[in-house]
Amino acid sequence: MVRCHLARLMGEHKMKIVDVARETGLNRNTITLLYKETAQRIDLDALDKLCNLFKCEVGDLLEYQEERTKNEND
């Protein structure tokens, strides 16, 4: 599964969704979906704008984590 660390980055920079929308020009709904980690896809332009805003790499914003199987949870 891919985890999005937008909420953490926003917290570190003391920014709200409306602040990110204003600074990047991205739709508030796009930011909200990433913030809540419910987005199904992300546009490369959106990634570029977010990385530029937070002065970070894509790997700081998105992280791949292997999904655990039922047997691993036991």
PDB file with SEQRES, HELIX, SHEET and CRYST1 records, atoms N, CA, C and O in Angstrom:
SEQRES   1 A   74  MET VAL ARG CYS HIS LEU ALA ARG LEU MET GLY GLU HIS          
SEQRES   2 A   74  LYS MET LYS ILE VAL ASP VAL ALA ARG GLU THR GLY LEU          
SEQRES   3 A   74  ASN ARG ASN THR ILE THR LEU LEU TYR LYS GLU THR ALA          
SEQRES   4 A   74  GLN ARG ILE ASP LEU ASP ALA LEU ASP LYS LEU CYS ASN          
SEQRES   5 A   74  LEU PHE LYS CYS GLU VAL GLY ASP LEU LEU GLU TYR GLN          
SEQRES   6 A   74  GLU GLU ARG THR LYS ASN GLU ASN ASP                          
HELIX    1 AA1 LEU A    6  GLU A   12  1                                   7    
HELIX    2 AA2 ILE A   17  THR A   24  1                                   8    
HELIX    3 AA3 ARG A   28  TYR A   35  1                                   8    
HELIX    4 AA4 LEU A   44  PHE A   54  1                                  11    
HELIX    5 AA5 VAL A   58  LEU A   61  1                                   4    
HELIX    6 AA6 LYS A   70  ASN A   73  1                                   4    
SHEET    1 AA1 2 VAL A   2  CYS A   4  0                                        
SHEET    2 AA1 2 LEU A  62  TYR A  64 -1                                        
CRYST1    1.000    1.000    1.000  90.00  90.00  90.00 P 1           1          
ATOM      1  N   MET A   1       0.844  -1.167   0.000  1.00  0.00           N  
ATOM      2  CA  MET A   1       0.000   0.000   0.000  1.00  0.00           C  
ATOM      3  C   MET A   1       0.889   1.230   0.000  1.00  0.00           C  
ATOM      4  O   MET A   1       1.996   1.203   0.539  1.00  0.00           O  
ATOM      5  N   VAL A   2       0.418   2.287  -0.592  1.00  0.00           N  
ATOM      6  CA  VAL A   2       1.163   3.538  -0.642  1.00  0.00           C  
ATOM      7  C   VAL A   2       0.588   4.477   0.412  1.00  0.00           C  
ATOM      8  O   VAL A   2      -0.613   4.745   0.433  1.00  0.00           O  
ATOM      9  N   ARG A   3       1.456   4.970   1.279  1.00  0.00           N  
ATOM     10  CA  ARG A   3       1.050   5.902   2.335  1.00  0.00           C  
ATOM     11  C   ARG A   3       1.391   7.317   1.892  1.00  0.00           C  
ATOM     12  O   ARG A   3       2.429   7.541   1.269  1.00  0.00           O  
ATOM     13  N   CYS A   4       0.533   8.261   2.204  1.00  0.00           N  
ATOM     14  CA  CYS A   4       0.763   9.662   1.885  1.00  0.00           C  
ATOM     15  C   CYS A   4       1.013  10.422   3.184  1.00  0.00           C  
ATOM     16  O   CYS A   4       0.220  10.343   4.122  1.00  0.00           O  
ATOM     17  N   HIS A   5       2.108  11.150   3.230  1.00  0.00           N  
ATOM     18  CA  HIS A   5       2.501  11.874   4.437  1.00  0.00           C  
ATOM     19  C   HIS A   5       2.160  13.366   4.365  1.00  0.00           C  
ATOM     20  O   HIS A   5       2.795  14.188   5.026  1.00  0.00           O  
ATOM     21  N   LEU A   6       1.156  13.703   3.558  1.00  0.00           N  
ATOM     22  CA  LEU A   6       0.771  15.109   3.429  1.00  0.00           C  
ATOM     23  C   LEU A   6       0.324  15.689   4.764  1.00  0.00           C  
ATOM     24  O   LEU A   6       0.690  16.818   5.091  1.00  0.00           O  
ATOM     25  N   ALA A   7      -0.452  14.953   5.535  1.00  0.00           N  
ATOM     26  CA  ALA A   7      -0.940  15.459   6.827  1.00  0.00           C  
ATOM     27  C   ALA A   7       0.230  15.796   7.748  1.00  0.00           C  
ATOM     28  O   ALA A   7       0.204  16.820   8.432  1.00  0.00           O  
ATOM     29  N   ARG A   8       1.255  14.944   7.772  1.00  0.00           N  
ATOM     30  CA  ARG A   8       2.428  15.200   8.612  1.00  0.00           C  
ATOM     31  C   ARG A   8       3.175  16.444   8.144  1.00  0.00           C  
ATOM     32  O   ARG A   8       3.565  17.287   8.952  1.00  0.00           O  
ATOM     33  N   LEU A   9       3.371  16.551   6.833  1.00  0.00           N  
ATOM     34  CA  LEU A   9       4.069  17.718   6.286  1.00  0.00           C  
ATOM     35  C   LEU A   9       3.301  19.005   6.564  1.00  0.00           C  
ATOM     36  O   LEU A   9       3.885  20.033   6.910  1.00  0.00           O  
ATOM     37  N   MET A  10       1.988  18.929   6.408  1.00  0.00           N  
ATOM     38  CA  MET A  10       1.173  20.111   6.686  1.00  0.00           C  
ATOM     39  C   MET A  10       1.273  20.499   8.158  1.00  0.00           C  
ATOM     40  O   MET A  10       1.353  21.684   8.479  1.00  0.00           O  
ATOM     41  N   GLY A  11       1.268  19.520   9.048  1.00  0.00           N  
ATOM     42  CA  GLY A  11       1.402  19.791  10.473  1.00  0.00           C  
ATOM     43  C   GLY A  11       2.735  20.425  10.806  1.00  0.00           C  
ATOM     44  O   GLY A  11       2.802  21.370  11.593  1.00  0.00           O  
ATOM     45  N   GLU A  12       3.801  19.904  10.206  1.00  0.00           N  
ATOM     46  CA  GLU A  12       5.136  20.452  10.450  1.00  0.00           C  
ATOM     47  C   GLU A  12       5.253  21.904   9.997  1.00  0.00           C  
ATOM     48  O   GLU A  12       5.982  22.697  10.594  1.00  0.00           O  
ATOM     49  N   HIS A  13       4.515  22.244   8.917  1.00  0.00           N  
ATOM     50  CA  HIS A  13       4.553  23.608   8.377  1.00  0.00           C  
ATOM     51  C   HIS A  13       3.381  24.462   8.871  1.00  0.00           C  
ATOM     52  O   HIS A  13       3.199  25.600   8.438  1.00  0.00           O  
ATOM     53  N   LYS A  14       2.593  23.891   9.786  1.00  0.00           N  
ATOM     54  CA  LYS A  14       1.427  24.578  10.357  1.00  0.00           C  
ATOM     55  C   LYS A  14       0.515  25.143   9.265  1.00  0.00           C  
ATOM     56  O   LYS A  14       0.139  26.316   9.285  1.00  0.00           O  
ATOM     57  N   MET A  15       0.175  24.276   8.319  1.00  0.00           N  
ATOM     58  CA  MET A  15      -0.675  24.673   7.193  1.00  0.00           C  
ATOM     59  C   MET A  15      -1.989  23.917   7.239  1.00  0.00           C  
ATOM     60  O   MET A  15      -2.052  22.775   7.695  1.00  0.00           O  
ATOM     61  N   LYS A  16      -3.031  24.569   6.760  1.00  0.00           N  
ATOM     62  CA  LYS A  16      -4.348  23.962   6.615  1.00  0.00           C  
ATOM     63  C   LYS A  16      -4.560  23.630   5.148  1.00  0.00           C  
ATOM     64  O   LYS A  16      -3.804  24.072   4.283  1.00  0.00           O  
ATOM     65  N   ILE A  17      -5.592  22.848   4.876  1.00  0.00           N  
ATOM     66  CA  ILE A  17      -5.914  22.463   3.504  1.00  0.00           C  
ATOM     67  C   ILE A  17      -6.095  23.695   2.626  1.00  0.00           C  
ATOM     68  O   ILE A  17      -5.616  23.730   1.492  1.00  0.00           O  
ATOM     69  N   VAL A  18      -6.780  24.696   3.145  1.00  0.00           N  
ATOM     70  CA  VAL A  18      -7.010  25.914   2.360  1.00  0.00           C  
ATOM     71  C   VAL A  18      -5.696  26.629   2.055  1.00  0.00           C  
ATOM     72  O   VAL A  18      -5.562  27.233   0.991  1.00  0.00           O  
ATOM     73  N   ASP A  19      -4.730  26.573   2.959  1.00  0.00           N  
ATOM     74  CA  ASP A  19      -3.417  27.190   2.723  1.00  0.00           C  
ATOM     75  C   ASP A  19      -2.692  26.477   1.581  1.00  0.00           C  
ATOM     76  O   ASP A  19      -2.126  27.118   0.695  1.00  0.00           O  
ATOM     77  N   VAL A  20      -2.718  25.151   1.614  1.00  0.00           N  
ATOM     78  CA  VAL A  20      -2.057  24.360   0.570  1.00  0.00           C  
ATOM     79  C   VAL A  20      -2.735  24.616  -0.778  1.00  0.00           C  
ATOM     80  O   VAL A  20      -2.058  24.749  -1.797  1.00  0.00           O  
ATOM     81  N   ALA A  21      -4.060  24.684  -0.786  1.00  0.00           N  
ATOM     82  CA  ALA A  21      -4.792  24.951  -2.021  1.00  0.00           C  
ATOM     83  C   ALA A  21      -4.411  26.319  -2.589  1.00  0.00           C  
ATOM     84  O   ALA A  21      -4.190  26.460  -3.792  1.00  0.00           O  
ATOM     85  N   ARG A  22      -4.339  27.301  -1.731  1.00  0.00           N  
ATOM     86  CA  ARG A  22      -4.004  28.657  -2.178  1.00  0.00           C  
ATOM     87  C   ARG A  22      -2.578  28.716  -2.728  1.00  0.00           C  
ATOM     88  O   ARG A  22      -2.334  29.337  -3.762  1.00  0.00           O  
ATOM     89  N   GLU A  23      -1.646  28.075  -2.041  1.00  0.00           N  
ATOM     90  CA  GLU A  23      -0.232  28.132  -2.433  1.00  0.00           C  
ATOM     91  C   GLU A  23       0.081  27.315  -3.688  1.00  0.00           C  
ATOM     92  O   GLU A  23       0.969  27.678  -4.459  1.00  0.00           O  
ATOM     93  N   THR A  24      -0.639  26.222  -3.895  1.00  0.00           N  
ATOM     94  CA  THR A  24      -0.339  25.327  -5.021  1.00  0.00           C  
ATOM     95  C   THR A  24      -1.280  25.502  -6.207  1.00  0.00           C  
ATOM     96  O   THR A  24      -0.921  25.176  -7.339  1.00  0.00           O  
ATOM     97  N   GLY A  25      -2.483  26.016  -5.954  1.00  0.00           N  
ATOM     98  CA  GLY A  25      -3.479  26.102  -7.019  1.00  0.00           C  
ATOM     99  C   GLY A  25      -4.217  24.789  -7.225  1.00  0.00           C  
ATOM    100  O   GLY A  25      -5.009  24.659  -8.157  1.00  0.00           O  
ATOM    101  N   LEU A  26      -3.959  23.812  -6.356  1.00  0.00           N  
ATOM    102  CA  LEU A  26      -4.655  22.519  -6.450  1.00  0.00           C  
ATOM    103  C   LEU A  26      -6.058  22.633  -5.875  1.00  0.00           C  
ATOM    104  O   LEU A  26      -6.328  23.465  -5.009  1.00  0.00           O  
ATOM    105  N   ASN A  27      -6.941  21.782  -6.371  1.00  0.00           N  
ATOM    106  CA  ASN A  27      -8.309  21.730  -5.878  1.00  0.00           C  
ATOM    107  C   ASN A  27      -8.315  21.256  -4.424  1.00  0.00           C  
ATOM    108  O   ASN A  27      -7.570  20.347  -4.059  1.00  0.00           O  
ATOM    109  N   ARG A  28      -9.153  21.871  -3.607  1.00  0.00           N  
ATOM    110  CA  ARG A  28      -9.242  21.480  -2.188  1.00  0.00           C  
ATOM    111  C   ARG A  28      -9.608  20.012  -2.029  1.00  0.00           C  
ATOM    112  O   ARG A  28      -9.131  19.349  -1.108  1.00  0.00           O  
ATOM    113  N   ASN A  29     -10.451  19.500  -2.920  1.00  0.00           N  
ATOM    114  CA  ASN A  29     -10.853  18.095  -2.836  1.00  0.00           C  
ATOM    115  C   ASN A  29      -9.649  17.175  -3.055  1.00  0.00           C  
ATOM    116  O   ASN A  29      -9.517  16.157  -2.376  1.00  0.00           O  
ATOM    117  N   THR A  30      -8.785  17.522  -3.982  1.00  0.00           N  
ATOM    118  CA  THR A  30      -7.571  16.734  -4.232  1.00  0.00           C  
ATOM    119  C   THR A  30      -6.708  16.687  -2.980  1.00  0.00           C  
ATOM    120  O   THR A  30      -6.224  15.625  -2.591  1.00  0.00           O  
ATOM    121  N   ILE A  31      -6.521  17.829  -2.360  1.00  0.00           N  
ATOM    122  CA  ILE A  31      -5.699  17.910  -1.156  1.00  0.00           C  
ATOM    123  C   ILE A  31      -6.343  17.131  -0.012  1.00  0.00           C  
ATOM    124  O   ILE A  31      -5.656  16.426   0.726  1.00  0.00           O  
ATOM    125  N   THR A  32      -7.652  17.258   0.133  1.00  0.00           N  
ATOM    126  CA  THR A  32      -8.370  16.543   1.192  1.00  0.00           C  
ATOM    127  C   THR A  32      -8.219  15.036   1.032  1.00  0.00           C  
ATOM    128  O   THR A  32      -7.984  14.331   2.013  1.00  0.00           O  
ATOM    129  N   LEU A  33      -8.352  14.534  -0.195  1.00  0.00           N  
ATOM    130  CA  LEU A  33      -8.207  13.092  -0.432  1.00  0.00           C  
ATOM    131  C   LEU A  33      -6.810  12.608  -0.089  1.00  0.00           C  
ATOM    132  O   LEU A  33      -6.650  11.526   0.475  1.00  0.00           O  
ATOM    133  N   LEU A  34      -5.809  13.388  -0.419  1.00  0.00           N  
ATOM    134  CA  LEU A  34      -4.429  13.018  -0.069  1.00  0.00           C  
ATOM    135  C   LEU A  34      -4.207  13.121   1.431  1.00  0.00           C  
ATOM    136  O   LEU A  34      -3.544  12.269   2.021  1.00  0.00           O  
ATOM    137  N   TYR A  35      -4.752  14.145   2.044  1.00  0.00           N  
ATOM    138  CA  TYR A  35      -4.619  14.373   3.488  1.00  0.00           C  
ATOM    139  C   TYR A  35      -5.205  13.194   4.272  1.00  0.00           C  
ATOM    140  O   TYR A  35      -4.619  12.731   5.251  1.00  0.00           O  
ATOM    141  N   LYS A  36      -6.364  12.723   3.826  1.00  0.00           N  
ATOM    142  CA  LYS A  36      -7.051  11.617   4.507  1.00  0.00           C  
ATOM    143  C   LYS A  36      -6.586  10.246   4.016  1.00  0.00           C  
ATOM    144  O   LYS A  36      -7.072   9.217   4.487  1.00  0.00           O  
ATOM    145  N   GLU A  37      -5.648  10.232   3.074  1.00  0.00           N  
ATOM    146  CA  GLU A  37      -5.121   9.004   2.481  1.00  0.00           C  
ATOM    147  C   GLU A  37      -6.217   8.149   1.850  1.00  0.00           C  
ATOM    148  O   GLU A  37      -6.200   6.923   1.959  1.00  0.00           O  
ATOM    149  N   THR A  38      -7.162   8.802   1.193  1.00  0.00           N  
ATOM    150  CA  THR A  38      -8.233   8.081   0.498  1.00  0.00           C  
ATOM    151  C   THR A  38      -8.155   8.257  -1.010  1.00  0.00           C  
ATOM    152  O   THR A  38      -9.001   7.734  -1.736  1.00  0.00           O  
ATOM    153  N   ALA A  39      -7.147   8.989  -1.496  1.00  0.00           N  
ATOM    154  CA  ALA A  39      -6.995   9.207  -2.937  1.00  0.00           C  
ATOM    155  C   ALA A  39      -6.662   7.892  -3.632  1.00  0.00           C  
ATOM    156  O   ALA A  39      -5.900   7.078  -3.112  1.00  0.00           O  
ATOM    157  N   GLN A  40      -7.239   7.697  -4.805  1.00  0.00           N  
ATOM    158  CA  GLN A  40      -6.968   6.497  -5.597  1.00  0.00           C  
ATOM    159  C   GLN A  40      -5.852   6.732  -6.605  1.00  0.00           C  
ATOM    160  O   GLN A  40      -5.234   5.784  -7.088  1.00  0.00           O  
ATOM    161  N   ARG A  41      -5.597   8.000  -6.919  1.00  0.00           N  
ATOM    162  CA  ARG A  41      -4.550   8.348  -7.879  1.00  0.00           C  
ATOM    163  C   ARG A  41      -4.105   9.775  -7.619  1.00  0.00           C  
ATOM    164  O   ARG A  41      -4.810  10.551  -6.974  1.00  0.00           O  
ATOM    165  N   ILE A  42      -2.919  10.115  -8.131  1.00  0.00           N  
ATOM    166  CA  ILE A  42      -2.424  11.478  -7.998  1.00  0.00           C  
ATOM    167  C   ILE A  42      -1.738  11.873  -9.300  1.00  0.00           C  
ATOM    168  O   ILE A  42      -0.975  11.098  -9.877  1.00  0.00           O  
ATOM    169  N   ASP A  43      -2.017  13.064  -9.742  1.00  0.00           N  
ATOM    170  CA  ASP A  43      -1.457  13.604 -10.963  1.00  0.00           C  
ATOM    171  C   ASP A  43       0.003  14.015 -10.707  1.00  0.00           C  
ATOM    172  O   ASP A  43       0.326  14.514  -9.629  1.00  0.00           O  
ATOM    173  N   LEU A  44       0.868  13.809 -11.682  1.00  0.00           N  
ATOM    174  CA  LEU A  44       2.276  14.181 -11.522  1.00  0.00           C  
ATOM    175  C   LEU A  44       2.436  15.678 -11.292  1.00  0.00           C  
ATOM    176  O   LEU A  44       3.334  16.097 -10.561  1.00  0.00           O  
ATOM    177  N   ASP A  45       1.583  16.483 -11.901  1.00  0.00           N  
ATOM    178  CA  ASP A  45       1.631  17.929 -11.687  1.00  0.00           C  
ATOM    179  C   ASP A  45       1.313  18.265 -10.231  1.00  0.00           C  
ATOM    180  O   ASP A  45       1.922  19.167  -9.655  1.00  0.00           O  
ATOM    181  N   ALA A  46       0.361  17.544  -9.636  1.00  0.00           N  
ATOM    182  CA  ALA A  46       0.022  17.762  -8.223  1.00  0.00           C  
ATOM    183  C   ALA A  46       1.203  17.390  -7.335  1.00  0.00           C  
ATOM    184  O   ALA A  46       1.522  18.111  -6.389  1.00  0.00           O  
ATOM    185  N   LEU A  47       1.856  16.263  -7.637  1.00  0.00           N  
ATOM    186  CA  LEU A  47       3.047  15.856  -6.884  1.00  0.00           C  
ATOM    187  C   LEU A  47       4.138  16.918  -6.987  1.00  0.00           C  
ATOM    188  O   LEU A  47       4.786  17.254  -5.995  1.00  0.00           O  
ATOM    189  N   ASP A  48       4.330  17.433  -8.175  1.00  0.00           N  
ATOM    190  CA  ASP A  48       5.335  18.465  -8.399  1.00  0.00           C  
ATOM    191  C   ASP A  48       5.043  19.705  -7.565  1.00  0.00           C  
ATOM    192  O   ASP A  48       5.943  20.258  -6.933  1.00  0.00           O  
ATOM    193  N   LYS A  49       3.796  20.138  -7.562  1.00  0.00           N  
ATOM    194  CA  LYS A  49       3.413  21.337  -6.806  1.00  0.00           C  
ATOM    195  C   LYS A  49       3.569  21.127  -5.296  1.00  0.00           C  
ATOM    196  O   LYS A  49       4.028  22.025  -4.590  1.00  0.00           O  
ATOM    197  N   LEU A  50       3.194  19.962  -4.808  1.00  0.00           N  
ATOM    198  CA  LEU A  50       3.324  19.684  -3.374  1.00  0.00           C  
ATOM    199  C   LEU A  50       4.792  19.583  -2.961  1.00  0.00           C  
ATOM    200  O   LEU A  50       5.185  20.106  -1.918  1.00  0.00           O  
ATOM    201  N   CYS A  51       5.595  18.913  -3.774  1.00  0.00           N  
ATOM    202  CA  CYS A  51       7.025  18.806  -3.452  1.00  0.00           C  
ATOM    203  C   CYS A  51       7.684  20.182  -3.489  1.00  0.00           C  
ATOM    204  O   CYS A  51       8.553  20.478  -2.669  1.00  0.00           O  
ATOM    205  N   ASN A  52       7.278  21.012  -4.427  1.00  0.00           N  
ATOM    206  CA  ASN A  52       7.816  22.365  -4.513  1.00  0.00           C  
ATOM    207  C   ASN A  52       7.416  23.187  -3.290  1.00  0.00           C  
ATOM    208  O   ASN A  52       8.243  23.908  -2.731  1.00  0.00           O  
ATOM    209  N   LEU A  53       6.170  23.085  -2.875  1.00  0.00           N  
ATOM    210  CA  LEU A  53       5.674  23.831  -1.718  1.00  0.00           C  
ATOM    211  C   LEU A  53       6.420  23.441  -0.446  1.00  0.00           C  
ATOM    212  O   LEU A  53       6.849  24.308   0.315  1.00  0.00           O  
ATOM    213  N   PHE A  54       6.572  22.149  -0.216  1.00  0.00           N  
ATOM    214  CA  PHE A  54       7.194  21.667   1.018  1.00  0.00           C  
ATOM    215  C   PHE A  54       8.707  21.471   0.886  1.00  0.00           C  
ATOM    216  O   PHE A  54       9.365  21.047   1.836  1.00  0.00           O  
ATOM    217  N   LYS A  55       9.256  21.781  -0.295  1.00  0.00           N  
ATOM    218  CA  LYS A  55      10.699  21.635  -0.538  1.00  0.00           C  
ATOM    219  C   LYS A  55      11.165  20.240  -0.130  1.00  0.00           C  
ATOM    220  O   LYS A  55      12.100  20.071   0.653  1.00  0.00           O  
ATOM    221  N   CYS A  56      10.470  19.243  -0.698  1.00  0.00           N  
ATOM    222  CA  CYS A  56      10.762  17.857  -0.354  1.00  0.00           C  
ATOM    223  C   CYS A  56      10.840  17.005  -1.608  1.00  0.00           C  
ATOM    224  O   CYS A  56      10.526  17.464  -2.706  1.00  0.00           O  
ATOM    225  N   GLU A  57      11.258  15.772  -1.435  1.00  0.00           N  
ATOM    226  CA  GLU A  57      11.310  14.788  -2.511  1.00  0.00           C  
ATOM    227  C   GLU A  57      10.003  13.994  -2.512  1.00  0.00           C  
ATOM    228  O   GLU A  57       9.277  13.977  -1.519  1.00  0.00           O  
ATOM    229  N   VAL A  58       9.716  13.344  -3.626  1.00  0.00           N  
ATOM    230  CA  VAL A  58       8.505  12.514  -3.729  1.00  0.00           C  
ATOM    231  C   VAL A  58       8.493  11.468  -2.615  1.00  0.00           C  
ATOM    232  O   VAL A  58       7.435  11.172  -2.058  1.00  0.00           O  
ATOM    233  N   GLY A  59       9.649  10.911  -2.287  1.00  0.00           N  
ATOM    234  CA  GLY A  59       9.756   9.902  -1.239  1.00  0.00           C  
ATOM    235  C   GLY A  59       9.424  10.426   0.145  1.00  0.00           C  
ATOM    236  O   GLY A  59       9.100   9.647   1.041  1.00  0.00           O  
ATOM    237  N   ASP A  60       9.500  11.741   0.332  1.00  0.00           N  
ATOM    238  CA  ASP A  60       9.105  12.337   1.611  1.00  0.00           C  
ATOM    239  C   ASP A  60       7.593  12.456   1.711  1.00  0.00           C  
ATOM    240  O   ASP A  60       7.033  12.504   2.806  1.00  0.00           O  
ATOM    241  N   LEU A  61       6.943  12.503   0.560  1.00  0.00           N  
ATOM    242  CA  LEU A  61       5.489  12.666   0.505  1.00  0.00           C  
ATOM    243  C   LEU A  61       4.763  11.322   0.417  1.00  0.00           C  
ATOM    244  O   LEU A  61       3.716  11.128   1.036  1.00  0.00           O  
ATOM    245  N   LEU A  62       5.330  10.409  -0.356  1.00  0.00           N  
ATOM    246  CA  LEU A  62       4.712   9.099  -0.554  1.00  0.00           C  
ATOM    247  C   LEU A  62       5.670   8.000  -0.117  1.00  0.00           C  
ATOM    248  O   LEU A  62       6.883   8.111  -0.299  1.00  0.00           O  
ATOM    249  N   GLU A  63       5.115   6.941   0.460  1.00  0.00           N  
ATOM    250  CA  GLU A  63       5.918   5.823   0.931  1.00  0.00           C  
ATOM    251  C   GLU A  63       5.196   4.519   0.634  1.00  0.00           C  
ATOM    252  O   GLU A  63       3.994   4.398   0.869  1.00  0.00           O  
ATOM    253  N   TYR A  64       5.932   3.548   0.116  1.00  0.00           N  
ATOM    254  CA  TYR A  64       5.361   2.225  -0.131  1.00  0.00           C  
ATOM    255  C   TYR A  64       5.576   1.352   1.099  1.00  0.00           C  
ATOM    256  O   TYR A  64       6.690   1.247   1.612  1.00  0.00           O  
ATOM    257  N   GLN A  65       4.492   0.726   1.567  1.00  0.00           N  
ATOM    258  CA  GLN A  65       4.575  -0.233   2.674  1.00  0.00           C  
ATOM    259  C   GLN A  65       3.907  -1.519   2.226  1.00  0.00           C  
ATOM    260  O   GLN A  65       2.812  -1.503   1.664  1.00  0.00           O  
ATOM    261  N   GLU A  66       4.578  -2.634   2.482  1.00  0.00           N  
ATOM    262  CA  GLU A  66       3.973  -3.919   2.138  1.00  0.00           C  
ATOM    263  C   GLU A  66       2.751  -4.148   3.007  1.00  0.00           C  
ATOM    264  O   GLU A  66       2.744  -3.832   4.197  1.00  0.00           O  
ATOM    265  N   GLU A  67       1.714  -4.704   2.387  1.00  0.00           N  
ATOM    266  CA  GLU A  67       0.516  -5.012   3.157  1.00  0.00           C  
ATOM    267  C   GLU A  67       0.734  -6.303   3.916  1.00  0.00           C  
ATOM    268  O   GLU A  67       1.334  -7.252   3.411  1.00  0.00           O  
ATOM    269  N   ARG A  68       0.239  -6.318   5.129  1.00  0.00           N  
ATOM    270  CA  ARG A  68       0.382  -7.516   5.965  1.00  0.00           C  
ATOM    271  C   ARG A  68      -0.730  -8.493   5.613  1.00  0.00           C  
ATOM    272  O   ARG A  68      -1.865  -8.090   5.357  1.00  0.00           O  
ATOM    273  N   THR A  69      -0.399  -9.775   5.603  1.00  0.00           N  
ATOM    274  CA  THR A  69      -1.401 -10.809   5.381  1.00  0.00           C  
ATOM    275  C   THR A  69      -2.004 -11.199   6.723  1.00  0.00           C  
ATOM    276  O   THR A  69      -1.497 -10.806   7.774  1.00  0.00           O  
ATOM    277  N   LYS A  70      -3.069 -11.960   6.689  1.00  0.00           N  
ATOM    278  CA  LYS A  70      -3.716 -12.391   7.935  1.00  0.00           C  
ATOM    279  C   LYS A  70      -2.750 -13.171   8.822  1.00  0.00           C  
ATOM    280  O   LYS A  70      -2.760 -12.986  10.039  1.00  0.00           O  
ATOM    281  N   ASN A  71      -1.925 -14.030   8.252  1.00  0.00           N  
ATOM    282  CA  ASN A  71      -0.994 -14.853   9.030  1.00  0.00           C  
ATOM    283  C   ASN A  71       0.040 -14.009   9.749  1.00  0.00           C  
ATOM    284  O   ASN A  71       0.494 -14.385  10.830  1.00  0.00           O  
ATOM    285  N   GLU A  72       0.428 -12.868   9.170  1.00  0.00           N  
ATOM    286  CA  GLU A  72       1.407 -12.005   9.801  1.00  0.00           C  
ATOM    287  C   GLU A  72       0.817 -11.291  11.012  1.00  0.00           C  
ATOM    288  O   GLU A  72       1.556 -10.889  11.911  1.00  0.00           O  
ATOM    289  N   ASN A  73      -0.501 -11.128  11.047  1.00  0.00           N  
ATOM    290  CA  ASN A  73      -1.162 -10.433  12.147  1.00  0.00           C  
ATOM    291  C   ASN A  73      -1.356 -11.319  13.369  1.00  0.00           C  
ATOM    292  O   ASN A  73      -1.603 -10.812  14.463  1.00  0.00           O  
ATOM    293  N   ASP A  74      -1.248 -12.629  13.201  1.00  0.00           N  
ATOM    294  CA  ASP A  74      -1.465 -13.558  14.312  1.00  0.00           C  
ATOM    295  C   ASP A  74      -0.284 -13.596  15.252  1.00  0.00           C  
ATOM    296  O   ASP A  74      -0.305 -14.329  16.241  1.00  0.00           O  
TER     297      ASP A  74                                                      
END                                                                             
